[in-house]
Amino acid sequence: MTIALNGTNSVTNTGGTYAIGVTTYTPGLVKFAKATGASSAELTITCGNGYTPISATNPTLGSGLYWKPIEEYSMVITEDPNFLILNGVAIADGRTINGSNGSLSYNASNKILTLNGYTNDFGPQHAIKTGVSGLKVKLIGASTINCSADSAVFHAFCNSASIQFIKDDASSRLTMTGTAFNNFDGSNITYDGLFYYAGTDNKYITQPAAPELGWSIHNDINDNSYTFATIEYASTERTGNNTPLYAAANPVLMYSFDYADPQKQDVSNQTYPTGGIKMTDPGILTAWIEVGAAKSSESKGVRFGLIENPIAMEFDGTPREISITPAPSLTSGVTADVNSNYTGTFSGFASLDATNNKLTINSCYSGKIGFTFTNTDIGYTSLNDSTHITFKILPPKPVLSVVGGTYDEAQTVTITSSYQGTGVSIKYCYGTASTNAETYTGGALNITENKTLTAWVEINGVKSEEVTAAYVIRIEPNLNYSVATASAKISDTGVSFTTPDTAPTLTNTLGIDITYTSSNTDVANINNTGDITIVGAGTTIISAKASDETQYKPTSASYELTVKRERINPFYGAMNGQNFATHYSEVENLALPEGLKAYVVTGVSDNVVTTTPINYIPYHIPILLEKTGNLSEKIIFDGYSGEVTNFSNNRLRYTDADYSVTDDTFILYMNEFVKATDKISAHHCYLDLNGVNHSRGMYNIGDGTTAIKRIEQETTTNEQWYDLLGRRIEQPTKSGIYIKNGKKVVINNK
């Protein structure tokens, strides 16, 4: 039995029975399907407590339909697969569900499933079933989901389901047992700052831990010394020989080295070489791990030398241990103390481990510290007085809440410091000079106009590097046109505005430079001074805005300009009283006004020309016009912007030079097309029936209402005759149509 669904449906039975009951329990007997021709299909089924919504055994669904269990006694059959199922129930929007540890929550609007330290064991069932396209799984902290080997942590119940895993912080991690993913196409699972790998027992979506740095100091009696640095994967994530547990994911150890000497070229984004890095000069080593797009947090180490150039680094309040080189052999008995000849106080700034030649930095400091070494094994008792280190241990730079840039509104800026110790002071000033510095006491700095903000941190008299941000607050250009709409006309005497009678004016109270534009340059152009040149009929938007959008908001002033074309009535004057006229437009396409119809002539049939009506006056196409109402001497035409017609079957022609007629040439005269007997002068239209079977000397137009009522057959006489152009002739000399006594006469001299 098939139940066809059309539109949105609901079946509810709150009594003690099923919502849909079936008398037989044959598996698969009941099938739900979308009705043929239905635009949508949905069914909500609700039953009483203690029953299931459908009593049938293993009911099935047609293509494109999905089961969406709402709760134990309610279910929806739907076309929309964008939902998640956990423990047999669809997860409601905004709901938080606790696990054995932690929780998960789902934001359906943003398609974000958040695992917050979530731990749960689902046994032989799939943990999370999804049909959501574009689902984002956000990992906060470490989560663990266990399933049996033949069950999946994430199971796709439709082909469009996709997942992107995103990290929240350095601890984001998901550990999975069972099958990690089921029914997903490989390209439908992506990772943002994370990567996937399968271990011996578990699967992981994680990020690499920061690497560990190792040091060894090499010296000789000639003072040729260097520090040898090694980078290893975190001890919790590696086996022997520095091999990571996730080696199959192709991790890469990376490093950069910033030399203390500004004259030396820093090393950036290098792959760690097998065996280690030899560093002969002081500076800061930064190391990290990359696995695809995932990147670990950074590890930093500092190697100092006894040199005149200042050793610079940022101190964030956490004590940092560094090595002093060159130094006597580490196996020798070495003593060291501070040489009091140098300025600065050693106490509080750093503590010295003379045995291992290590300093532990405890605070910020800028100045020289001298050392005296004694080593009897090498043969000298001390280094000379020039043995010292010039320190430049600076506070970290402050952070501005709003970066410099161009804004359309005033900006509220706060200043923060990452320094964790005591005695920190944040200073700031406007401009780049610090002579008018103020102490930042918290709160907001309101930037309402163009300003440059400079800030720095001071600790114990030591000043950090400055942070400078230039803010540009754009202002309104205050532009306004005198009208919102305007109209103009093009006539034989020139171009003129009609409403208003002059071009609209722009009010520019600030006197700023303006950029002008026309949305339709086939109608009008405007130059950089605002002068308008009208070129055709139609509608355009004339706009003006500030040329300098770095200082002024990009708002504009505009008005709509409608241009119409004024033409002489083709029926006026000599044609007055006639119903038809031929016409050739040498300007743009024009709309038909009231009182006119237009046609193309496609051939002849019996004694009538065949025509096809058209709904506009085309550019450079000869046409036939019919007067259907009263027309003034001059007609105003609107521009035409509609669909353009194909005129390949049009038999009307236009000549811009005198044209010698043939036996197939006809001209319009007195509402009829008659065979031409003489050449056609330039700039006129004619009917060309070449290739068309024709046997008459004249053809009516339309239904014959303008046909000649009587055609007289006469032979040549000596009476007064006129040709169709009104010229007096002695007598007809060849066959054709002539005028005699105000009547048309056909002459056949054959």
matplotlib code that plots the C-alpha trace (Angstrom):
import matplotlib.pyplot as plt

x = [0.0, 1.4, 0.3, 0.9, 1.7, 0.7, 1.6, 1.7, -0.3, -0.8, -2.2, -2.8, -4.3, -3.7, -5.7, -4.3, -3.6, -1.5, -1.8, -1.7, -2.7, -2.3, -4.2, -1.3, 2.3, 3.9, 7.3, 7.4, 3.7, 3.3, 5.2, 5.0, 5.8, 5.4, 2.3, 2.8, 2.8, 3.0, 5.1, 5.9, 5.3, 5.3, 3.5, 3.5, 2.4, 1.6, 0.1, -0.8, 1.6, 2.7, 2.3, 4.4, 3.2, 2.8, 1.9, 3.2, 6.4, 9.3, 7.4, 9.4, 9.8, 9.9, 12.8, 13.6, 11.7, 13.3, 12.2, 12.5, 11.7, 10.7, 10.2, 9.0, 5.4, 5.9, 7.5, 7.7, 8.1, 9.8, 11.7, 14.2, 17.2, 18.8, 18.5, 20.6, 19.5, 20.9, 19.7, 16.8, 15.5, 16.1, 18.1, 16.0, 17.4, 19.2, 19.0, 22.0, 22.4, 24.7, 27.0, 28.7, 31.0, 30.6, 27.7, 26.8, 24.4, 23.0, 22.3, 20.1, 20.1, 23.8, 24.2, 26.7, 27.0, 29.2, 31.0, 32.1, 34.3, 31.5, 32.0, 29.5, 29.3, 26.7, 27.4, 26.1, 24.2, 25.4, 26.2, 25.2, 23.1, 23.1, 21.6, 22.7, 24.6, 27.3, 27.2, 30.0, 31.2, 33.0, 35.3, 35.8, 38.4, 38.7, 35.7, 35.4, 32.7, 32.6, 30.7, 30.9, 33.3, 30.4, 28.8, 29.8, 30.4, 29.0, 26.6, 25.2, 21.6, 21.6, 24.1, 24.1, 25.3, 28.7, 30.8, 33.5, 35.3, 36.5, 38.7, 38.0, 41.4, 44.7, 42.9, 40.3, 40.3, 37.9, 38.7, 36.6, 36.2, 34.2, 33.8, 34.6, 32.5, 29.8, 28.1, 30.1, 31.8, 35.5, 35.2, 32.2, 34.4, 36.8, 38.8, 39.5, 42.7, 42.4, 43.3, 42.2, 44.3, 43.6, 45.7, 46.0, 42.8, 41.2, 40.6, 41.3, 40.3, 42.9, 45.7, 49.4, 50.8, 53.5, 56.9, 59.7, 63.0, 66.4, 69.7, 73.4, 76.2, 79.5, 82.7, 86.4, 89.5, 89.4, 86.0, 84.3, 81.0, 77.5, 74.2, 72.8, 69.0, 66.8, 63.0, 61.0, 57.3, 55.7, 56.7, 53.1, 52.6, 55.7, 57.4, 61.2, 63.4, 61.2, 58.4, 54.9, 51.9, 50.2, 53.0, 50.5, 49.0, 52.4, 53.2, 56.0, 58.3, 58.7, 60.8, 61.7, 64.7, 64.8, 68.3, 69.1, 71.4, 69.1, 71.7, 71.3, 68.6, 66.0, 64.9, 61.2, 59.0, 61.7, 61.3, 63.3, 66.4, 67.1, 69.6, 69.1, 69.8, 73.2, 72.9, 76.1, 74.4, 71.9, 68.3, 64.8, 64.0, 60.3, 59.1, 55.7, 54.1, 51.9, 49.6, 47.8, 46.0, 46.3, 49.0, 50.2, 50.9, 54.4, 57.4, 60.1, 63.7, 66.4, 70.1, 72.3, 75.8, 78.3, 78.0, 77.6, 74.4, 71.4, 69.6, 65.9, 62.9, 59.4, 58.8, 55.2, 55.8, 56.6, 60.2, 62.3, 65.5, 68.3, 71.8, 74.9, 77.6, 80.5, 81.5, 84.0, 83.4, 80.3, 82.4, 84.7, 84.2, 82.9, 82.0, 80.4, 79.3, 78.0, 80.7, 79.7, 81.3, 78.2, 74.9, 71.8, 70.9, 71.2, 69.0, 65.3, 66.0, 67.5, 69.1, 72.3, 73.0, 76.8, 77.4, 75.3, 75.8, 72.1, 70.1, 66.5, 64.8, 62.4, 61.4, 61.9, 65.3, 67.2, 71.0, 74.3, 75.2, 78.8, 80.1, 83.5, 84.3, 87.0, 88.2, 91.5, 91.2, 91.4, 94.2, 92.7, 91.2, 88.7, 87.4, 88.2, 86.0, 84.3, 82.6, 79.0, 75.5, 73.5, 69.9, 66.7, 64.0, 60.9, 57.3, 54.9, 53.3, 49.7, 46.7, 44.2, 40.6, 40.1, 42.7, 43.5, 41.5, 38.7, 35.3, 31.9, 31.1, 33.0, 35.1, 35.4, 38.9, 40.2, 43.9, 45.0, 48.3, 49.1, 51.7, 50.9, 53.3, 52.9, 53.9, 52.5, 51.5, 49.8, 50.6, 49.0, 48.9, 47.4, 49.9, 53.3, 55.1, 55.0, 55.6, 51.9, 51.5, 48.6, 48.2, 45.5, 43.2, 40.7, 37.4, 36.9, 38.7, 36.2, 37.6, 35.2, 37.5, 40.7, 43.3, 46.5, 46.6, 50.0, 50.2, 52.9, 53.5, 56.0, 57.3, 60.0, 61.0, 61.3, 59.1, 57.7, 57.6, 54.9, 51.7, 50.3, 46.9, 45.6, 41.8, 39.9, 36.3, 34.5, 31.9, 28.7, 29.4, 26.1, 25.2, 21.7, 20.0, 17.3, 14.8, 14.2, 13.0, 13.6, 12.5, 13.9, 13.1, 15.1, 13.6, 14.6, 15.7, 17.9, 17.7, 15.8, 14.8, 11.0, 10.6, 12.3, 13.2, 16.9, 19.2, 18.8, 21.5, 23.6, 24.0, 27.6, 27.8, 31.3, 32.7, 34.3, 35.4, 32.6, 32.5, 29.4, 27.9, 25.1, 23.6, 22.6, 25.1, 22.8, 20.5, 22.8, 26.5, 27.8, 31.4, 33.5, 32.1, 28.5, 27.6, 25.0, 24.9, 21.7, 22.1, 18.9, 15.5, 15.1, 15.7, 18.9, 20.0, 22.3, 24.4, 27.0, 29.3, 32.5, 35.6, 37.6, 36.0, 38.8, 37.5, 33.8, 31.1, 30.2, 26.6, 25.4, 22.8, 20.8, 17.8, 16.0, 16.1, 13.6, 14.3, 11.7, 12.1, 9.9, 9.4, 7.4, 4.1, 4.7, 1.0, 1.2, 1.2, 1.3, 0.3, -2.6, -5.7, -3.9, -4.0, -0.7, 2.9, 6.3, 8.9, 12.7, 14.0, 17.6, 17.7, 17.3, 14.4, 11.3, 8.0, 4.8, 2.6, -1.2, -2.7, -0.1, 0.4, 3.4, 4.0, 6.6, 5.5, 6.3, 4.8, 1.6, -1.5, -4.1, -4.5, -3.3, 0.1, 0.7, 1.8, 3.1, 2.4, 5.3, 5.1, 7.7, 9.5, 12.9, 16.2, 17.3, 14.4, 11.9, 8.3, 4.7, 2.8, -1.0, -2.8, -5.5, -6.3, -5.7, -2.1, -0.7, 1.9, 4.7, 4.7, 6.5, 8.2, 9.4, 12.5, 12.0, 13.9, 11.8, 12.5, 13.9, 12.2, 13.9, 13.1, 14.6, 11.3, 10.6, 10.1, 10.3, 13.6, 15.2, 17.6, 19.9, 20.7, 18.6, 17.4, 16.7, 13.5, 12.9, 9.7, 9.7, 9.7, 6.5, 5.9, 3.2, 0.7, -2.7, -2.8, -1.8, 1.4, 1.7, 4.4, 7.1, 7.6, 10.6, 13.6, 13.1, 14.8, 17.2, 15.9, 12.7, 11.2, 9.9, 8.6, 10.8, 8.9, 12.0, 11.5, 7.8, 5.2, 3.3, 1.2, -0.6, 0.4, -1.0, -1.8, -4.2, -3.2, -4.9, -8.5, -9.1, -10.9, -8.5, -8.6, -9.3, -13.0, -12.6, -9.6, -10.1, -8.2, -7.3, -4.9, -2.6, -4.4, -3.3, -5.1, -3.2, -1.4, 0.6, 2.9, 2.6, 5.1, 2.7, 4.8, 3.0, 3.9, 2.8, 1.4, 2.3, 5.0, 5.1, 2.8, 2.1, -0.3, -0.9, -3.3, -5.9, -8.6, -7.8, -8.2, -5.8, -5.5, -3.6, -2.0, -1.1, 0.7, 1.5]
y = [0.0, 3.4, 6.6, 9.5, 12.9, 16.2, 19.4, 19.6, 17.0, 16.0, 12.9, 13.1, 10.5, 11.4, 8.4, 5.0, 3.8, 4.3, 7.4, 5.2, 1.6, -1.4, -4.7, -6.8, -6.7, -7.8, -6.0, -3.2, -3.3, 0.4, 2.9, 6.7, 8.6, 12.1, 12.4, 12.7, 16.4, 17.6, 20.6, 19.5, 16.6, 16.5, 14.4, 14.9, 11.9, 12.0, 9.2, 8.5, 7.4, 3.8, 3.5, 4.2, 6.6, 3.8, 0.3, -1.1, -3.2, -1.6, 1.0, 2.5, 5.9, 7.0, 8.8, 12.2, 11.6, 11.2, 10.0, 12.8, 11.5, 14.4, 12.3, 8.9, 9.5, 12.0, 11.7, 13.8, 12.5, 15.4, 16.4, 18.5, 16.4, 19.3, 17.9, 15.8, 12.7, 11.7, 8.7, 8.2, 11.8, 14.9, 17.5, 20.6, 24.0, 25.6, 22.4, 21.4, 17.7, 16.4, 13.4, 11.4, 14.4, 17.7, 18.6, 19.1, 21.8, 22.6, 25.9, 25.0, 28.5, 28.6, 24.8, 24.6, 21.5, 22.3, 19.6, 21.1, 18.4, 16.0, 12.3, 9.5, 5.8, 4.9, 1.1, -0.6, 2.4, 5.4, 8.3, 11.3, 10.9, 13.9, 15.1, 18.7, 20.2, 22.5, 21.3, 22.8, 20.8, 23.1, 21.4, 23.1, 21.2, 17.4, 15.3, 11.5, 9.5, 5.7, 3.3, -0.4, -1.2, -1.5, 1.8, 5.3, 8.4, 10.5, 8.8, 10.5, 9.5, 11.5, 12.2, 16.0, 15.8, 17.5, 18.4, 20.9, 20.5, 23.8, 24.4, 26.7, 26.8, 24.9, 22.1, 21.3, 17.5, 14.7, 11.0, 8.4, 4.6, 2.5, 3.8, 7.6, 8.4, 6.4, 7.2, 10.4, 11.2, 11.9, 15.5, 16.2, 16.3, 19.2, 20.6, 24.2, 24.3, 20.6, 17.3, 13.6, 10.6, 7.0, 5.5, 1.9, 1.8, 5.2, 7.9, 11.5, 15.0, 17.2, 19.7, 19.1, 20.1, 22.7, 21.2, 20.9, 22.7, 21.2, 23.0, 22.2, 24.8, 24.2, 26.2, 26.0, 27.7, 30.1, 31.4, 29.9, 29.1, 28.4, 27.0, 23.8, 23.7, 20.7, 20.6, 17.5, 16.6, 16.8, 13.9, 12.9, 12.6, 10.8, 7.4, 6.9, 8.8, 11.9, 10.1, 11.5, 9.2, 10.9, 10.4, 9.1, 12.7, 14.0, 16.6, 19.1, 20.7, 24.4, 27.3, 30.9, 32.7, 36.5, 37.7, 40.2, 42.1, 44.1, 44.0, 40.2, 38.7, 36.9, 33.3, 32.7, 29.7, 27.1, 23.3, 21.9, 20.0, 16.5, 16.7, 20.3, 24.0, 25.6, 29.2, 31.2, 34.5, 35.5, 35.8, 34.2, 30.8, 30.1, 26.5, 25.0, 22.0, 22.0, 19.2, 20.3, 23.5, 22.7, 24.5, 24.0, 26.8, 28.2, 27.4, 30.0, 29.8, 32.5, 32.1, 35.0, 36.0, 38.4, 41.2, 44.9, 44.9, 45.0, 41.7, 42.5, 40.4, 40.9, 39.8, 39.0, 38.5, 34.8, 34.0, 32.9, 30.9, 31.7, 30.5, 32.7, 32.0, 32.0, 30.4, 27.9, 24.2, 23.1, 20.4, 22.9, 24.7, 28.1, 31.0, 34.2, 37.4, 40.8, 43.4, 46.5, 48.8, 48.6, 50.4, 48.6, 46.4, 42.7, 41.9, 41.6, 41.7, 38.2, 35.4, 33.7, 30.0, 30.3, 26.5, 26.1, 29.5, 30.3, 33.4, 33.4, 36.7, 38.0, 41.5, 44.1, 45.8, 48.0, 48.4, 46.6, 43.8, 42.8, 39.4, 38.0, 34.3, 32.1, 28.9, 27.4, 24.5, 26.8, 28.9, 32.3, 33.7, 36.1, 37.6, 41.3, 44.2, 44.2, 41.0, 42.0, 41.7, 44.7, 43.8, 45.2, 43.2, 45.1, 44.8, 43.4, 46.0, 47.0, 46.0, 48.4, 47.1, 48.9, 48.8, 51.9, 52.4, 54.3, 54.3, 56.0, 56.3, 57.4, 54.6, 53.5, 52.3, 50.5, 49.6, 46.4, 44.8, 41.1, 41.6, 39.5, 41.1, 44.1, 47.7, 47.9, 51.3, 52.0, 55.3, 57.0, 60.2, 61.5, 62.0, 60.3, 62.4, 61.2, 64.5, 64.9, 61.4, 60.4, 57.4, 55.1, 54.3, 52.1, 52.9, 54.0, 56.6, 58.1, 58.8, 61.3, 62.8, 62.0, 61.2, 59.1, 57.2, 56.1, 53.7, 51.8, 50.0, 51.0, 48.7, 49.8, 52.6, 50.3, 51.3, 48.8, 49.4, 51.9, 50.9, 53.5, 53.5, 56.2, 56.6, 58.3, 59.1, 59.9, 62.7, 63.2, 65.1, 67.1, 67.0, 67.6, 68.2, 70.8, 68.2, 64.4, 64.1, 66.2, 65.9, 67.2, 66.9, 66.7, 68.5, 69.7, 73.0, 71.5, 70.1, 71.8, 70.9, 71.0, 70.3, 72.3, 74.5, 74.4, 71.6, 70.7, 72.3, 70.6, 72.1, 71.5, 73.3, 71.9, 72.9, 69.5, 67.8, 65.9, 62.9, 62.8, 59.8, 58.9, 55.5, 55.4, 57.2, 56.4, 59.1, 61.6, 62.2, 64.4, 65.8, 66.4, 69.9, 68.7, 69.9, 67.5, 66.5, 64.9, 62.4, 60.3, 59.5, 57.4, 57.5, 57.9, 58.5, 61.5, 61.1, 63.1, 62.0, 63.0, 62.3, 61.7, 58.7, 58.4, 61.6, 61.6, 58.9, 57.3, 58.7, 60.4, 62.9, 62.0, 62.7, 60.8, 62.4, 61.4, 62.5, 62.5, 63.2, 65.6, 64.8, 66.4, 64.5, 62.4, 63.0, 66.7, 69.1, 67.4, 64.1, 65.5, 63.5, 60.2, 57.2, 55.7, 56.9, 55.3, 56.3, 55.8, 56.8, 58.0, 58.3, 55.8, 53.3, 55.2, 54.2, 54.5, 57.4, 57.5, 57.7, 55.7, 52.1, 50.6, 47.7, 46.0, 44.8, 41.2, 40.7, 40.7, 38.4, 38.9, 42.7, 43.5, 43.9, 41.6, 43.3, 42.5, 44.9, 46.0, 47.9, 50.5, 52.7, 50.9, 52.6, 52.5, 50.2, 51.5, 50.9, 51.7, 54.0, 54.1, 57.1, 55.9, 59.1, 62.9, 64.0, 67.4, 69.0, 67.8, 64.4, 63.7, 60.2, 58.3, 56.3, 52.5, 50.0, 46.8, 43.7, 44.3, 42.7, 40.7, 42.5, 40.0, 39.5, 43.3, 44.2, 48.0, 49.6, 53.0, 54.8, 57.7, 58.4, 58.6, 55.1, 53.8, 51.7, 48.2, 46.3, 45.2, 48.7, 50.2, 53.4, 54.5, 56.9, 57.8, 55.0, 52.4, 50.9, 51.6, 50.6, 53.3, 54.7, 56.9, 57.0, 57.5, 60.5, 60.2, 59.8, 58.0, 54.6, 52.1, 48.5, 45.9, 42.9, 41.3, 37.5, 37.9, 36.7, 39.9, 40.8, 44.1, 47.7, 48.6, 46.9, 48.0, 48.1, 46.0, 44.8, 46.8, 49.7, 52.1, 50.2, 52.0, 51.7, 51.9, 51.5, 52.8, 51.2, 53.8, 54.2, 57.2, 60.5, 64.1, 65.3, 66.6, 63.9, 63.8, 61.1, 59.9, 62.6, 65.3, 66.2, 67.2, 65.1, 65.3, 61.8, 58.4, 56.7, 53.4, 51.3, 52.4, 54.4, 58.1, 60.9, 62.3, 64.6, 63.8, 60.0, 57.2, 55.6, 52.4, 52.6, 49.4, 50.0, 46.3]
z = [0.0, -1.0, 0.9, -1.5, 0.1, -1.4, 0.5, 4.3, 6.2, 9.8, 11.5, 15.3, 17.6, 21.3, 22.5, 23.4, 19.9, 16.8, 14.6, 11.5, 12.1, 9.8, 10.2, 8.8, 9.9, 6.7, 6.5, 4.0, 3.3, 3.8, 1.7, 1.8, -1.4, -2.8, -4.9, -8.7, -9.6, -6.0, -5.3, -1.7, 0.6, 4.4, 7.0, 10.8, 12.7, 16.5, 18.6, 22.2, 24.9, 24.8, 21.0, 18.0, 15.3, 12.7, 13.5, 10.2, 10.2, 8.5, 6.5, 3.6, 2.0, -1.6, -3.2, -1.6, 1.7, 5.1, 8.6, 11.2, 14.7, 16.9, 20.1, 21.1, 20.1, 17.2, 13.7, 10.5, 7.0, 5.2, 2.0, 4.0, 5.3, 7.1, 10.7, 13.1, 15.0, 18.4, 20.3, 17.8, 18.1, 16.0, 17.9, 18.5, 17.6, 20.6, 22.7, 24.9, 25.7, 28.4, 28.0, 30.6, 30.6, 29.0, 26.6, 22.9, 21.5, 18.1, 16.5, 13.5, 12.1, 11.7, 11.2, 14.1, 16.3, 19.3, 21.3, 24.6, 26.3, 25.3, 26.2, 25.5, 24.6, 22.0, 21.7, 18.5, 17.2, 15.1, 17.4, 15.2, 12.1, 9.8, 6.5, 7.0, 4.0, 5.4, 9.0, 11.1, 14.1, 16.6, 19.0, 22.4, 24.5, 24.2, 23.4, 23.1, 21.3, 21.4, 19.1, 18.3, 15.4, 12.9, 13.9, 12.9, 15.0, 12.1, 9.7, 6.6, 5.7, 2.5, -0.3, 0.3, 3.9, 4.5, 7.6, 8.3, 11.7, 13.2, 16.2, 19.1, 20.8, 21.2, 23.1, 20.4, 19.9, 19.1, 19.9, 18.2, 18.4, 15.9, 12.4, 12.2, 9.1, 7.2, 3.9, 3.4, 0.1, 0.9, -0.4, 1.9, 5.0, 5.5, 8.4, 9.5, 11.5, 12.3, 10.7, 10.8, 11.4, 12.4, 15.2, 16.3, 18.3, 17.9, 15.2, 15.9, 14.7, 16.3, 15.9, 16.6, 19.9, 19.9, 19.3, 21.9, 21.5, 22.4, 22.8, 22.9, 23.0, 21.1, 21.9, 21.3, 22.6, 19.7, 20.7, 17.6, 19.2, 18.1, 19.5, 18.0, 18.2, 17.7, 17.1, 18.1, 18.1, 21.5, 23.7, 24.2, 20.4, 19.2, 19.1, 19.0, 16.5, 16.6, 14.6, 15.3, 15.9, 13.0, 10.5, 7.9, 7.9, 6.6, 9.3, 8.7, 11.3, 10.4, 11.9, 11.6, 13.0, 13.8, 14.2, 17.0, 14.6, 12.3, 9.6, 9.2, 7.0, 9.0, 8.1, 7.6, 7.1, 6.6, 6.8, 9.7, 8.4, 9.7, 12.5, 13.8, 13.1, 13.6, 15.0, 15.1, 15.9, 18.6, 17.9, 18.5, 17.1, 16.5, 15.7, 14.9, 13.2, 10.0, 9.0, 5.9, 6.9, 10.6, 12.5, 16.1, 18.5, 18.4, 20.6, 21.0, 22.2, 22.4, 21.8, 23.1, 22.3, 23.9, 21.4, 21.3, 19.3, 21.5, 22.1, 21.6, 22.6, 24.1, 27.7, 28.6, 32.4, 32.3, 33.3, 30.3, 30.4, 27.9, 27.3, 27.4, 24.7, 24.1, 27.4, 28.7, 28.2, 30.1, 31.8, 33.4, 36.6, 35.7, 37.9, 36.7, 38.4, 37.3, 36.5, 38.5, 35.9, 33.8, 34.4, 35.4, 38.2, 37.8, 40.7, 39.8, 36.1, 35.8, 37.8, 36.7, 36.7, 36.4, 36.3, 33.2, 31.8, 31.8, 32.6, 33.7, 32.5, 35.2, 34.0, 31.3, 31.0, 28.6, 29.1, 29.5, 31.9, 32.2, 33.2, 34.4, 33.8, 35.3, 33.8, 34.8, 32.3, 29.3, 30.8, 31.5, 34.6, 33.1, 29.9, 29.4, 30.4, 27.0, 27.8, 28.3, 26.9, 25.9, 26.7, 25.2, 26.8, 26.0, 27.1, 24.4, 22.2, 23.2, 21.1, 19.7, 19.5, 16.2, 13.4, 11.5, 8.3, 6.6, 8.4, 7.8, 11.5, 14.7, 16.2, 19.8, 20.6, 23.7, 24.4, 26.1, 27.0, 27.2, 29.9, 32.9, 35.5, 37.8, 37.2, 33.6, 32.3, 29.0, 27.3, 24.3, 22.3, 19.1, 16.3, 16.2, 18.8, 22.4, 24.1, 25.0, 26.2, 28.5, 30.7, 29.5, 32.5, 30.6, 28.9, 25.4, 23.2, 20.8, 17.4, 15.7, 13.1, 11.2, 13.8, 14.2, 17.6, 19.0, 22.0, 23.9, 27.1, 29.8, 32.6, 35.0, 32.7, 29.7, 26.7, 24.2, 20.5, 19.5, 17.8, 15.4, 13.8, 11.4, 11.4, 8.6, 9.5, 6.2, 6.2, 4.2, 1.0, 1.3, -2.4, -3.6, -7.0, -7.4, -8.7, -8.6, -12.2, -15.4, -19.0, -22.3, -26.0, -29.2, -32.2, -35.6, -34.1, -31.3, -27.8, -24.9, -21.3, -20.8, -17.1, -15.7, -18.6, -17.8, -16.7, -12.9, -10.7, -8.1, -4.6, -3.4, -0.1, 0.8, -2.6, -3.1, -6.4, -8.0, -10.3, -12.6, -14.3, -16.7, -16.4, -20.1, -22.4, -25.4, -23.9, -22.3, -21.4, -18.6, -18.4, -15.3, -14.9, -14.9, -18.4, -20.0, -23.7, -24.8, -27.6, -27.9, -26.6, -23.5, -19.7, -17.8, -14.2, -13.8, -10.6, -8.7, -5.9, -4.2, -6.2, -3.0, -1.4, 1.2, 2.9, 1.9, 2.1, -1.3, -1.1, -4.3, -5.5, -8.6, -10.8, -13.5, -17.0, -19.6, -23.2, -26.0, -29.7, -31.6, -35.3, -38.1, -38.7, -41.9, -42.9, -42.5, -45.5, -48.9, -47.4, -45.5, -46.0, -46.7, -44.4, -45.2, -45.6, -45.8, -43.3, -42.6, -39.2, -39.2, -35.4, -32.7, -32.2, -31.2, -29.5, -31.5, -30.3, -30.2, -33.6, -35.5, -36.5, -38.2, -40.6, -42.7, -46.2, -46.8, -50.3, -52.3, -52.5, -55.2, -55.4, -51.9, -50.3, -47.3, -44.1, -40.6, -37.8, -35.5, -32.2, -32.7, -35.2, -35.9, -36.6, -40.3, -41.4, -44.0, -42.7, -43.6, -41.2, -40.9, -39.4, -37.0, -35.2, -35.2, -35.3, -34.7, -37.0, -34.7, -32.8, -29.6, -29.6, -26.6, -26.8, -27.3, -25.3, -25.8, -27.8, -31.3, -34.3, -37.1, -40.4, -42.9, -44.7, -45.2, -48.9, -48.3, -49.3, -48.7, -51.1, -50.1, -53.8, -57.0, -57.8, -61.3, -61.2, -62.6, -63.4, -59.8, -58.3, -56.7, -54.8, -52.4, -54.0, -52.8, -50.2, -52.8, -54.1, -57.8, -60.3, -60.6, -64.1, -63.5, -61.2, -57.5, -56.0, -53.1, -49.5, -50.4, -49.7, -52.3, -52.5, -54.2, -55.5, -57.1, -56.8, -56.0, -58.5, -59.4, -62.4, -61.5, -61.8, -58.4, -55.1, -52.3, -48.7, -46.0, -46.6, -49.8, -48.2, -49.9, -53.2, -56.5, -57.2, -61.0, -63.2, -66.8, -69.7, -72.2, -75.1, -75.5, -76.5, -76.9, -73.7, -70.6, -68.5, -65.3, -63.8, -60.2, -59.1, -60.3, -63.4, -66.6, -69.6, -73.2, -73.2, -71.7, -73.7, -71.8, -69.7, -66.2, -64.0, -64.8, -63.7, -66.0, -64.9, -61.2, -61.8, -62.0, -65.4, -66.3, -69.7, -71.4, -74.7, -75.4]

ax = plt.figure().add_subplot(projection="3d")
ax.plot(x, y, z, "-o")
ax.set_aspect("equal")
plt.show()
